[in-house]
Amino acid sequence: LANTNYERTHSRTLLLARGLQLMLPLMAAWWLLANLMNMALPPTINLTGELLIITSMYNWSPLTIMLTGAGTLLTAAYSLHMFLMTQRGKFPRHIIKMNPTYTREHLLMTLHILPLLMLLTKPELIMGPLS
């Protein structure tokens, strides 16, 4: 997703990529889906991973609950910040012409998200058989 922004704005600065939701609404939907999965939205596999890590760390030392909680909070806050900085806001004046999204880009996003969605339906593939 970051590369598709770079291909269009020719900059990696988030401020220069503001307002892309107006020009590329389907790409904004991919950004939203990726950010929600990164923030461990139920029932994503990230939530399962974070819960397993948090319970393991807490069993090891109860003081680590603050560190893992802070890490989870920072991750969610940065994901939200990144989404708002790249998708919302006024469209920058320096971008005169922007190419539309291509089918290959949507196929690439689908091929990245599809395995995660399949793991939602059958988590035993990575977690082992449940007994």
C-alpha positions in Angstrom: 0.0 0.0 0.0 2.8 2.4 0.8 4.4 1.6 -2.5 1.2 2.4 -4.4 1.1 5.8 -2.6 4.8 6.3 -3.5 4.2 5.5 -7.2 1.6 8.2 -7.4 3.0 11.0 -5.2 6.7 10.3 -5.7 7.3 10.9 -2.0 7.3 8.9 1.1 6.2 11.8 3.3 2.7 11.2 4.7 1.8 14.8 4.6 2.2 14.9 0.8 -0.1 11.9 0.4 -3.1 13.5 2.1 -6.6 13.2 0.7 -6.0 10.1 -1.4 -9.4 8.8 -0.4 -11.0 11.3 -2.7 -9.0 10.2 -5.7 -8.6 6.4 -4.9 -11.6 5.3 -2.9 -11.0 1.5 -3.4 -7.4 1.9 -2.3 -8.6 3.7 0.8 -10.8 0.7 1.5 -7.6 -1.5 1.3 -5.8 0.9 3.7 -8.7 0.7 6.1 -8.8 -3.1 6.0 -5.1 -3.4 6.5 -5.1 -0.9 9.4 -8.0 -2.7 11.1 -6.2 -6.0 10.8 -3.0 -4.4 12.1 -5.0 -3.0 15.1 -6.1 -6.6 16.0 -9.7 -6.2 15.2 -11.7 -9.3 16.2 -11.7 -11.9 14.7 -8.4 -11.3 12.9 -5.4 -13.6 13.4 -3.5 -10.6 14.9 -6.0 -10.5 17.8 -5.3 -14.2 18.5 -1.5 -13.6 18.3 -1.7 -10.6 20.6 -3.9 -12.4 23.2 -1.5 -15.4 23.2 1.5 -13.1 23.6 -0.1 -11.0 26.4 -1.2 -14.1 28.4 2.2 -15.7 28.0 4.0 -12.6 29.1 1.6 -12.1 32.0 2.2 -15.7 33.1 5.9 -15.1 33.0 5.8 -11.8 34.9 2.7 -9.7 35.8 4.7 -6.5 35.3 4.9 -7.1 31.6 1.2 -6.5 31.2 2.0 -2.7 31.2 4.6 -3.1 28.5 2.5 -5.2 26.2 -0.5 -3.0 26.8 1.5 0.1 25.9 2.8 -1.7 22.8 -0.7 -2.6 21.7 -1.9 0.9 22.4 1.0 2.5 20.4 0.4 0.2 17.5 -3.3 1.0 17.3 -2.6 4.8 17.7 0.0 4.8 15.0 -2.1 2.7 12.6 -5.0 5.2 13.1 -2.6 8.1 12.6 -1.1 6.7 9.5 -4.6 6.0 8.0 -5.8 9.5 8.7 -2.7 11.1 7.4 -2.7 9.3 4.1 -6.4 9.1 3.3 -8.2 12.0 4.9 -7.8 15.7 4.6 -7.5 18.2 1.8 -6.1 17.0 -1.5 -2.5 18.4 -2.0 -2.2 21.1 -4.6 1.1 19.7 -5.9 -0.5 16.7 -7.5 -1.9 17.7 -10.8 -2.5 14.3 -12.4 -2.8 10.9 -10.7 -3.1 7.5 -12.3 -6.0 5.4 -11.3 -5.5 2.1 -9.5 -4.6 -0.9 -11.6 -6.0 -4.4 -11.4 -2.6 -5.8 -10.5 -2.5 -3.6 -7.4 -5.9 -4.9 -6.3 -4.9 -8.5 -7.1 -1.7 -8.0 -5.0 -3.8 -6.7 -2.0 -6.2 -9.6 -2.4 -3.4 -12.1 -2.5 -1.9 -10.6 0.7 -5.3 -10.5 2.6 -6.6 -13.9 1.4 -4.2 -16.1 3.5 -5.0 -14.1 6.6 -8.7 -14.5 6.0 -8.3 -18.2 5.4 -6.4 -18.5 8.7 -9.4 -17.0 10.4 -11.5 -19.9 9.3 -8.9 -22.6 10.2 -6.4 -21.4 12.8 -5.3 -25.0 13.5 -3.0 -24.7 10.5 -0.6 -22.5 12.6 -1.7 -23.2 16.1 -1.8 -27.0 16.0 -4.8 -29.2 16.8 -7.0 -28.0 19.6 -7.4 -30.7 22.3 
